[in-house]
């Protein structure tokens, strides 16, 4: 059995133009599979810009009783689903053509568009402004506090850009760069109209993951989970981010499967700072000691640019009269999270094939 990177030509035409186009292409690709498959759709409230239905589609490829499962998550942050769809469509084509061989006693579970509303409307969050990747907290208990976000909240929305930058620079000089990034992006539960808002109840994508775990009894299987993201880190590079505890078995497994490129936020070796309420934690809670969860994060532009783009996005959506400005800002969002650059798109597909091959090899070993 070979786990080498497929040598098939990379075709960037798999990058979709919209959520609706991505979903149609993804579903069409299923008809080309000859292996045993099972589809499970999860409709989402709301509709897309053209009144299209919003659905998280899921696909199981392989034996129902497989002891080992590769889970490939896309669209956790809605607009990041453009790259997530491309990776999944590319992998479906490679599987259909026999260029990726799924090992014995192993299955692949693909989850397409975990936040379909955000994907369709080209935002990171859902219709309620909730960031799925800050939503995995215990809502029966007092919600986490982010006092530094509360301190910076009014600064983030200063109309004077120069004054805003001066205030943020002063905070960074006083508290450090990591503290600034954590204040803005680590997760907050007090400001529904602001970025990185974790919500007040479980979001659609979290409920989907929990149901998939139940339906497929994933707590009893060995898991390699890859969550596809974009927008943070070096341009075009797919960083393997591991949010397991540094001294855990899961971290050792990640390092064994993926090598020295594994980056750990808790040790400060990642472009990502530690965060609250990650989707990872839903999966961490059910994993055995032969499993691990990683985020595969494809970098684009600077973190400061990311914060400014998201600040503007949330500002526009808080103002109901700004429909045209919102639509114009979608182009800015799309460029940051999925650049229309052939080289970037090729790098994404190449790196994704590489990491997925490592995951299949690792979980099957």
C-alpha positions in Angstrom: 0.0 0.0 0.0 1.4 3.4 -1.0 0.7 6.6 0.8 2.7 8.8 -1.5 1.3 12.2 -2.6 -0.8 11.6 -5.8 1.1 12.8 -8.9 -2.1 13.8 -10.8 -2.1 17.3 -12.2 -3.5 20.0 -10.0 -6.6 21.7 -11.4 -7.5 25.0 -9.7 -10.9 24.8 -11.5 -12.1 23.0 -8.3 -12.2 26.4 -6.5 -15.9 27.3 -6.7 -17.4 30.7 -7.4 -20.1 30.5 -4.8 -21.5 28.3 -2.0 -24.3 27.1 -4.3 -21.8 26.2 -7.1 -19.5 24.4 -4.6 -22.4 22.4 -3.2 -23.5 21.4 -6.7 -20.0 20.4 -7.7 -19.5 18.5 -4.5 -22.7 16.5 -4.9 -22.0 15.8 -8.5 -18.6 14.4 -7.7 -20.3 11.8 -5.4 -21.8 10.1 -8.5 -18.4 9.2 -9.7 -17.5 7.2 -6.6 -17.6 3.4 -6.9 -16.9 2.7 -3.2 -19.5 2.1 -0.5 -20.8 5.5 0.5 -23.5 7.1 2.8 -24.7 10.7 2.6 -26.3 12.6 5.5 -27.4 16.2 4.9 -28.0 18.7 7.7 -30.3 21.6 6.5 -29.5 25.0 8.1 -31.9 27.8 8.9 -32.0 30.8 6.6 -31.2 31.1 2.9 -28.4 32.3 0.6 -28.3 35.5 -1.4 -30.3 33.9 -4.2 -32.7 32.2 -1.8 -30.8 29.0 -2.2 -31.2 26.3 0.5 -28.4 26.1 3.0 -27.1 22.6 3.9 -24.1 21.0 5.6 -23.6 17.9 3.5 -21.7 14.9 4.9 -20.3 11.8 3.2 -19.0 8.5 4.6 -16.7 6.6 2.2 -15.8 3.1 3.1 -17.0 0.2 5.3 -19.6 1.2 8.0 -17.6 -0.8 10.6 -14.2 0.8 9.8 -12.1 1.0 13.0 -10.2 4.0 11.6 -11.6 7.2 10.2 -10.2 10.3 8.5 -12.5 13.2 9.1 -12.2 16.2 6.7 -14.0 19.3 7.9 -14.6 22.3 5.7 -16.3 25.7 6.1 -16.0 25.9 9.9 -15.6 29.6 9.2 -18.1 30.1 6.3 -16.1 32.0 3.8 -13.1 29.8 4.4 -15.2 27.1 2.7 -14.1 28.2 -0.7 -10.7 26.5 -0.1 -12.3 23.7 2.0 -14.6 22.8 -0.9 -11.7 22.9 -3.4 -9.7 20.5 -1.2 -12.7 18.1 -0.8 -13.7 18.2 -4.4 -10.1 17.5 -5.4 -9.9 14.6 -3.0 -13.2 13.1 -4.2 -11.8 13.2 -7.8 -8.6 11.5 -6.7 -10.5 8.8 -4.9 -12.8 8.3 -7.8 -9.8 7.9 -10.2 -8.1 5.5 -7.9 -5.2 7.8 -7.2 -5.9 8.0 -3.5 -6.4 4.5 -2.0 -8.2 4.4 1.3 -6.5 1.7 3.4 -8.2 -1.4 4.7 -10.5 -1.0 7.7 -10.5 2.7 7.2 -13.2 5.2 6.1 -13.3 8.9 5.1 -15.9 11.2 6.5 -16.2 14.5 4.6 -18.2 17.4 6.1 -18.9 20.1 3.6 -19.8 23.7 4.7 -20.2 23.5 8.5 -21.3 27.2 8.5 -23.3 27.3 5.2 -24.9 30.7 5.9 -21.5 32.4 6.3 -20.2 30.6 3.2 -23.1 31.7 1.1 -22.9 35.3 2.4 -19.1 35.4 2.4 -18.7 35.9 6.1 -16.8 33.9 8.7 -19.7 33.7 11.1 -23.3 32.4 11.0 -26.5 34.5 10.7 -26.4 35.4 14.4 -22.8 36.6 14.2 -21.5 33.4 15.9 -18.0 32.2 15.2 -18.3 28.4 15.3 -14.7 28.1 16.3 -15.4 29.9 19.6 -18.7 28.1 20.2 -17.5 25.0 22.0 -18.1 26.1 25.6 -20.4 24.9 28.4 -23.5 27.1 28.0 -25.0 25.9 31.2 -22.2 27.7 33.1 -21.1 31.3 33.2 -19.5 32.2 29.9 -15.8 32.9 29.6 -14.7 36.5 30.0 -12.4 38.4 27.8 -11.8 41.6 29.7 -9.2 42.9 27.2 -11.7 42.6 24.4 -14.2 44.6 26.5 -11.5 47.2 27.0 -10.7 47.4 23.3 -14.2 47.1 21.9 -14.9 50.9 21.6 -11.4 51.4 20.2 -12.0 48.8 17.4 -14.9 50.9 16.2 -13.4 54.4 16.3 -14.3 56.2 13.1 -10.8 57.8 13.0 -8.5 55.1 11.6 -5.4 56.9 12.8 -6.7 57.2 16.3 -7.7 53.6 16.3 -4.3 52.4 15.2 -2.5 54.6 17.8 -4.7 53.1 20.6 -4.1 49.5 19.4 -0.3 50.2 19.1 -0.3 51.6 22.6 -2.0 48.5 23.9 0.5 46.2 22.1 3.4 48.2 23.5 2.1 47.9 27.0 0.9 44.3 27.0 2.7 42.6 24.1 1.6 41.3 20.7 0.2 38.0 21.9 -2.0 39.8 24.4 -3.3 42.1 21.7 -4.1 39.1 19.4 -5.8 37.2 22.2 -7.8 40.3 23.2 -9.2 40.6 19.7 -9.4 37.0 18.5 -9.2 34.5 21.4 -13.0 34.6 21.7 -15.6 36.9 23.4 -19.1 36.3 24.6 -20.3 39.8 25.4 -20.6 41.5 22.0 -22.9 39.8 19.4 -22.2 42.4 16.8 -18.4 42.0 17.2 -15.8 39.6 15.7 -14.9 36.3 17.2 -18.2 36.1 19.1 -18.8 32.7 20.7 -22.6 32.9 21.0 -25.1 32.0 23.7 -26.1 28.5 22.6 -24.6 25.7 20.4 -24.4 26.7 16.8 -25.5 24.7 13.7 -22.0 23.3 13.0 -21.4 22.2 16.6 -24.7 20.3 16.6 -23.8 18.7 13.3 -20.5 17.5 14.7 -22.1 16.1 17.8 -24.7 14.3 15.8 -22.1 12.8 13.4 -20.2 11.5 16.5 -23.3 9.8 17.7 -24.5 8.5 14.4 -21.2 6.9 13.5 -20.1 6.1 17.1 -16.9 7.9 16.4 -15.9 7.7 20.1 -15.2 4.0 19.5 -12.9 4.6 16.4 -9.4 5.9 15.8 -9.7 9.3 14.3 -7.5 11.6 12.2 -9.5 14.9 12.1 -8.3 17.7 9.7 -10.2 21.0 9.9 -9.5 23.2 6.8 -9.0 27.0 7.4 -7.6 30.0 5.6 -6.5 33.5 6.3 -3.8 33.2 9.0 -0.1 32.7 8.6 2.4 32.8 5.7 1.1 33.3 2.2 0.2 29.9 0.6 1.6 27.8 3.4 -0.6 25.1 5.1 0.4 25.3 8.8 -0.5 22.2 10.9 -1.9 23.7 14.1 -2.4 21.3 17.1 -4.4 22.6 20.0 -4.1 19.5 22.1 -2.1 19.9 25.3 1.6 19.9 24.5 2.3 16.9 26.8 -0.6 14.9 25.6 -0.7 11.6 23.7 -2.6 13.3 20.9 0.2 15.8 20.4 2.7 13.0 20.2 0.6 11.3 17.7 0.3 14.5 15.6 4.0 14.9 15.7 4.5 11.3 14.7 2.1 11.5 11.8 2.9 15.0 10.5 6.5 15.5 11.6 8.3 18.6 12.8 6.0 21.0 11.0 3.3 20.6 13.7 2.8 24.0 15.5 1.4 24.4 19.0 -0.3 27.6 20.1 0.1 26.7 23.7 3.9 26.7 23.3 3.9 29.8 21.1 5.2 28.0 18.0 2.1 28.7 15.9 0.8 31.7 13.9 -2.3 31.1 16.0 -2.6 32.3 19.6 -4.5 30.1 22.2 -8.2 30.5 21.9 -11.4 29.7 23.8 -14.3 27.5 22.6 -12.5 25.9 19.6 -14.4 23.3 17.6 -11.5 21.0 18.3 -12.7 20.6 21.9 -15.9 18.8 20.8 -13.7 16.2 19.1 -11.0 16.1 21.8 -13.6 15.1 24.3 -14.4 11.8 22.5 -11.0 10.8 21.1 -9.2 7.7 22.2 -5.4 7.7 22.7 -4.8 6.7 19.1 -6.4 9.8 17.6 -5.6 13.5 17.0 -7.2 16.7 15.7 -5.3 19.3 13.6 -6.2 22.5 11.9 -4.7 22.9 8.5 -4.5 26.7 8.1 -3.6 28.2 4.8 -2.0 31.6 5.1 -2.9 34.7 3.1 -2.2 38.2 4.3 -1.2 39.8 7.6 -3.0 39.4 10.9 -3.5 43.1 11.2 -5.2 43.1 7.8 -7.4 40.2 8.9 -8.5 42.1 12.0 -9.2 45.2 10.0 -11.2 43.4 7.4 -13.3 41.5 10.0 -13.8 44.7 12.0 -15.2 46.4 8.9 -17.4 43.4 8.1 -19.0 43.3 11.5 -19.4 47.1 11.5 -21.3 46.9 8.1 -23.5 44.1 9.2 -24.5 46.0 12.3 -25.9 48.8 10.1 -29.0 47.6 8.3 -28.9 50.4 5.7 -25.5 49.4 4.4 -26.5 46.6 2.0 -24.5 47.9 -1.0 -21.4 48.5 1.2 -21.8 44.9 2.6 -21.9 43.5 -0.9 -18.8 45.5 -1.9 -17.0 44.3 1.2 -17.6 40.7 0.2 -14.9 41.1 -2.5 -12.4 42.2 0.2 -13.4 39.2 2.3 -13.0 36.8 -0.6 -9.6 38.2 -1.5 -8.3 37.7 2.0 -9.7 34.2 2.7 -9.3 32.8 -0.9 -7.0 34.9 -3.1 -7.7 34.7 -6.8 -4.1 33.7 -7.4 -3.2 30.5 -9.3 0.0 30.0 -7.3 -1.8 30.3 -4.0 -4.6 27.9 -5.1 -2.0 25.4 -6.4 -0.1 25.6 -3.1 -3.3 24.9 -1.2 -4.2 21.8 -3.2 -0.6 20.4 -3.1 -0.2 20.9 0.6 -3.7 19.5 1.3 -2.9 16.3 -0.7 0.3 16.0 1.3 -1.3 16.3 4.7 -4.2 14.1 3.9 -1.9 11.4 2.7 0.0 11.7 6.0 -3.2 11.5 7.9 -4.4 8.4 6.1 -1.0 6.7 6.6 -0.9 7.7 10.2 -4.4 6.6 11.2 -4.2 3.3 9.3 -0.8 2.4 10.8 
